[in-house]
Amino acid sequence: MTAAMESKGSGGVDIASNRNKAILHALSKRLSFDRKKFPSESIGGYDIMSLISNILQLSASGVPLQNPDEIMKWVTFASDFPSEADACHATLKGLNEDLAQRAVLLGDGLKPSVADIVVFSTLHHFVSQLTASDMQKFSNVMRWMDYIQNKEDFGGEHKMIVINKPVFEPLCSKKADKTDADLTSKKVTQGPKNVDKPEGNIDPKKGAAEKKASGDDKAAETSTKNNKPTEEKKKASEKASAEKETECSITILNIQVGVIRKAWKHPSADSLLVEEIDLGDGNLRQVVSGLAKFCSPDDLLNRRVVLITNVKPGKLRDVMSAGLVLCASNQDHTVVEPLIPPEGAKLGECVSFSGYEGKPEDILNPKKKQLEKITPHLYTDDKGVATYKGTPFMTSAGPCASSISNASIK
């Protein structure tokens, strides 16, 4: 790290001190050591390499460090991060290309590593000063920065970076419905013209043939009468199908934004975790989720999530659950993580879907298996945006997303 980067930034803010305090706070939880033992009065004077070296000494008796060699490569990257703007842009360009193929620097895509924490804290000051157009040039870096700042607890040392996410404008199903309706209307309008064709248009030379065919016409008329009940059944079937489609539309679900305030292991099921989720209404909703194999209770603490709140409450292994946290999963179900609502989305606000209108049911009926019919249409796109049949999960602050692209959502 150059001397310029270790100096005071604009407005008298001590960049190095804030960076080091943020790293210390985040890693004290990750590596299970007492950060009070670190000489905080001079923390701003440490460069990256010295800071990490001292932290690793403190954590020697705590959680063992995974992939230490790979971590130190990224620590070196952070230590060598330049101070000049042009050089910074060039370095970010290389990192942006690297992140095109991965969600985090090290790890399984769900839990950021020590390397992610160190590099994020190093880049934070420079990235936070980028213009909107510059941020667009480094879309993969910005996606990664947004994920880390919403995932890790830096003790308030880093201000949230406001990232303008792309606006999605999916095709509105109403337009398609209107087009279908217009085509149907035209068919209905044209139908009677062919059936009730005026006799004046009939060729007199064909009179004899018409008479010979009269017997066939009567037979056809009888056949048409016999077909009327079939047509009525078809219309009834189409009506029932339309009602069934409405019954299984995404609009029957009440999907809301929440934040996990507390999480712990299920007392009698190793694969389950229990969470208390704040929806902004002053109450905490208890939910049981099958996330124990993919993240720890500490991973979920203060994590923002989206959940279905109108599922029928019930007990899962003797513990009451009143909701369903929506999670993204890769194809072989080895990586699973809760969907992430955007920063700025209000607690309790409902997720909407452009082109789909309707009122959520008070409580879903388990006997109708409504969720089983909807979830096959829930997935993330190639950018990690959560969608229903390609239509994004939208909040007032933008779409919900995941670090796992082309994933199923349940």
Solvent accessible surface area in square Angstrom, and as a share of the most:
residue,aa,sasa,rsa
1,M,38,0.17
2,T,60,0.35
3,A,88,0.68
4,A,61,0.47
5,M,21,0.10
6,E,42,0.19
7,S,56,0.36
8,K,139,0.59
9,G,17,0.17
10,S,85,0.55
11,G,83,0.80
12,G,53,0.51
13,V,71,0.41
14,D,46,0.24
15,I,23,0.12
16,A,0,0.00
17,S,15,0.09
18,N,44,0.23
19,R,9,0.03
20,N,0,0.00
21,K,83,0.35
22,A,0,0.00
23,I,0,0.00
24,L,10,0.05
25,H,30,0.13
26,A,3,0.02
27,L,1,0.00
28,S,8,0.05
29,K,117,0.50
30,R,46,0.17
31,L,5,0.03
32,S,69,0.44
33,F,23,0.10
34,D,69,0.36
35,R,96,0.35
36,K,180,0.76
37,K,146,0.62
38,F,6,0.02
39,P,56,0.35
40,S,69,0.44
41,E,153,0.69
42,S,58,0.37
43,I,4,0.02
44,G,22,0.21
45,G,73,0.70
46,Y,46,0.18
47,D,58,0.30
48,I,0,0.00
49,M,78,0.35
50,S,45,0.29
51,L,0,0.00
52,I,2,0.01
53,S,53,0.34
54,N,51,0.26
55,I,0,0.00
56,L,51,0.26
57,Q,131,0.58
58,L,56,0.28
59,S,9,0.06
60,A,87,0.68
61,S,113,0.73
62,G,29,0.28
63,V,68,0.39
64,P,108,0.68
65,L,44,0.22
66,Q,143,0.64
67,N,86,0.44
68,P,67,0.42
69,D,110,0.57
70,E,68,0.31
71,I,5,0.03
72,M,62,0.28
73,K,128,0.54
74,W,36,0.13
75,V,0,0.00
76,T,61,0.36
77,F,50,0.21
78,A,0,0.00
79,S,11,0.07
80,D,99,0.51
81,F,1,0.01
82,P,26,0.16
83,S,44,0.29
84,E,127,0.57
85,A,58,0.45
86,D,122,0.63
87,A,38,0.29
88,C,1,0.00
89,H,55,0.25
90,A,67,0.52
91,T,36,0.21
92,L,0,0.00
93,K,122,0.52
94,G,40,0.38
95,L,6,0.03
96,N,21,0.11
97,E,109,0.49
98,D,50,0.26
99,L,0,0.00
100,A,54,0.42
101,Q,160,0.71
102,R,94,0.34
103,A,18,0.14
104,V,6,0.03
105,L,2,0.01
106,L,25,0.13
107,G,61,0.58
108,D,87,0.45
109,G,11,0.10
110,L,4,0.02
111,K,82,0.35
112,P,1,0.00
113,S,18,0.12
114,V,8,0.05
115,A,0,0.00
116,D,0,0.00
117,I,0,0.00
118,V,0,0.00
119,V,0,0.00
120,F,1,0.00
121,S,3,0.02
122,T,4,0.03
123,L,0,0.00
124,H,16,0.07
125,H,50,0.23
126,F,31,0.13
127,V,0,0.00
128,S,48,0.31
129,Q,108,0.48
130,L,18,0.09
131,T,81,0.47
132,A,54,0.42
133,S,68,0.44
134,D,26,0.13
135,M,23,0.10
136,Q,141,0.63
137,K,134,0.57
138,F,12,0.05
139,S,65,0.42
140,N,33,0.17
141,V,0,0.00
142,M,7,0.03
143,R,80,0.29
144,W,0,0.00
145,M,0,0.00
146,D,19,0.10
147,Y,14,0.05
148,I,0,0.00
149,Q,16,0.07
150,N,27,0.14
151,K,30,0.13
152,E,29,0.13
153,D,62,0.32
154,F,13,0.05
155,G,38,0.36
156,G,74,0.71
157,E,56,0.25
158,H,26,0.12
159,K,173,0.73
160,M,80,0.36
161,I,10,0.05
162,V,122,0.70
163,I,29,0.15
164,N,115,0.59
165,K,63,0.27
166,P,83,0.52
167,V,124,0.71
168,F,50,0.21
169,E,152,0.68
170,P,38,0.24
171,L,173,0.86
172,C,37,0.22
173,S,36,0.23
174,K,99,0.42
175,K,147,0.62
176,A,56,0.43
177,D,89,0.46
178,K,141,0.60
179,T,74,0.43
180,D,84,0.44
181,A,58,0.45
182,D,69,0.36
183,L,93,0.46
184,T,80,0.47
185,S,63,0.41
186,K,120,0.51
187,K,145,0.62
188,V,102,0.59
189,T,82,0.48
190,Q,103,0.46
191,G,29,0.27
192,P,70,0.44
193,K,143,0.61
194,N,120,0.61
195,V,123,0.71
196,D,104,0.54
197,K,129,0.55
198,P,85,0.53
199,E,145,0.65
200,G,79,0.75
201,N,99,0.51
202,I,81,0.41
203,D,60,0.31
204,P,122,0.77
205,K,184,0.78
206,K,118,0.50
207,G,26,0.25
208,A,68,0.53
209,A,61,0.47
210,E,80,0.36
211,K,162,0.68
212,K,172,0.73
213,A,36,0.28
214,S,50,0.32
215,G,45,0.43
216,D,100,0.52
217,D,80,0.41
218,K,144,0.61
219,A,63,0.49
220,A,55,0.43
221,E,97,0.43
222,T,76,0.44
223,S,52,0.34
224,T,75,0.44
225,K,121,0.51
226,N,102,0.52
227,N,74,0.38
228,K,110,0.47
229,P,69,0.44
230,T,87,0.51
231,E,97,0.44
232,E,115,0.52
233,K,146,0.62
234,K,128,0.54
235,K,140,0.59
236,A,61,0.47
237,S,68,0.44
238,E,100,0.45
239,K,134,0.57
240,A,58,0.45
241,S,67,0.43
242,A,60,0.47
243,E,104,0.47
244,K,117,0.50
245,E,104,0.47
246,T,95,0.55
247,E,55,0.25
248,C,19,0.11
249,S,19,0.12
250,I,1,0.01
251,T,24,0.14
252,I,12,0.06
253,L,9,0.04
254,N,36,0.19
255,I,3,0.02
256,Q,28,0.12
257,V,0,0.00
258,G,0,0.00
259,V,9,0.05
260,I,1,0.00
261,R,106,0.39
262,K,109,0.46
263,A,16,0.12
264,W,79,0.28
265,K,147,0.62
266,H,10,0.04
267,P,108,0.68
268,S,60,0.38
269,A,8,0.06
270,D,144,0.75
271,S,45,0.29
272,L,29,0.14
273,L,1,0.00
274,V,0,0.00
275,E,0,0.00
276,E,42,0.19
277,I,0,0.00
278,D,24,0.12
279,L,12,0.06
280,G,51,0.49
281,D,93,0.48
282,G,76,0.73
283,N,101,0.52
284,L,91,0.45
285,R,72,0.26
286,Q,56,0.25
287,V,0,0.00
288,V,6,0.04
289,S,12,0.08
290,G,48,0.46
291,L,3,0.02
292,A,28,0.22
293,K,160,0.68
294,F,43,0.18
295,C,11,0.06
296,S,45,0.29
297,P,27,0.17
298,D,118,0.61
299,D,22,0.12
300,L,1,0.00
301,L,82,0.41
302,N,84,0.43
303,R,9,0.03
304,R,43,0.16
305,V,0,0.00
306,V,0,0.00
307,L,0,0.00
308,I,0,0.00
309,T,11,0.07
310,N,5,0.03
311,V,23,0.13
312,K,126,0.54
313,P,67,0.42
314,G,31,0.29
315,K,137,0.58
316,L,83,0.41
317,R,144,0.52
318,D,124,0.64
319,V,23,0.13
320,M,88,0.39
321,S,10,0.06
322,A,22,0.17
323,G,7,0.07
324,L,60,0.30
325,V,6,0.03
326,L,0,0.00
327,C,14,0.09
328,A,0,0.00
329,S,11,0.07
330,N,39,0.20
331,Q,180,0.80
332,D,99,0.51
333,H,108,0.48
334,T,86,0.50
335,V,26,0.15
336,V,8,0.05
337,E,0,0.00
338,P,0,0.00
339,L,0,0.00
340,I,25,0.13
341,P,0,0.00
342,P,5,0.03
343,E,72,0.33
344,G,52,0.50
345,A,4,0.03
346,K,145,0.62
347,L,54,0.27
348,G,17,0.16
349,E,35,0.16
350,C,73,0.44
351,V,13,0.08
352,S,65,0.42
353,F,15,0.06
354,S,55,0.36
355,G,19,0.18
356,Y,62,0.23
357,E,131,0.59
358,G,55,0.52
359,K,173,0.73
360,P,48,0.30
361,E,56,0.25
362,D,126,0.65
363,I,87,0.44
364,L,11,0.05
365,N,57,0.29
366,P,83,0.52
367,K,182,0.77
368,K,86,0.36
369,K,122,0.52
370,Q,3,0.01
371,L,38,0.19
372,E,106,0.48
373,K,79,0.34
374,I,1,0.00
375,T,23,0.13
376,P,96,0.61
377,H,72,0.32
378,L,2,0.01
379,Y,86,0.33
380,T,1,0.01
381,D,36,0.19
382,D,106,0.55
383,K,135,0.57
384,G,2,0.02
385,V,11,0.06
386,A,0,0.00
387,T,3,0.02
388,Y,5,0.02
389,K,86,0.36
390,G,38,0.36
391,T,8,0.05
392,P,4,0.03
393,F,0,0.00
394,M,46,0.20
395,T,13,0.07
396,S,91,0.59
397,A,40,0.31
398,G,12,0.11
399,P,8,0.05
400,C,0,0.00
401,A,33,0.25
402,S,8,0.05
403,S,23,0.15
404,I,20,0.10
405,S,51,0.33
406,N,97,0.50
407,A,2,0.01
408,S,53,0.34
409,I,0,0.00
410,K,144,0.61
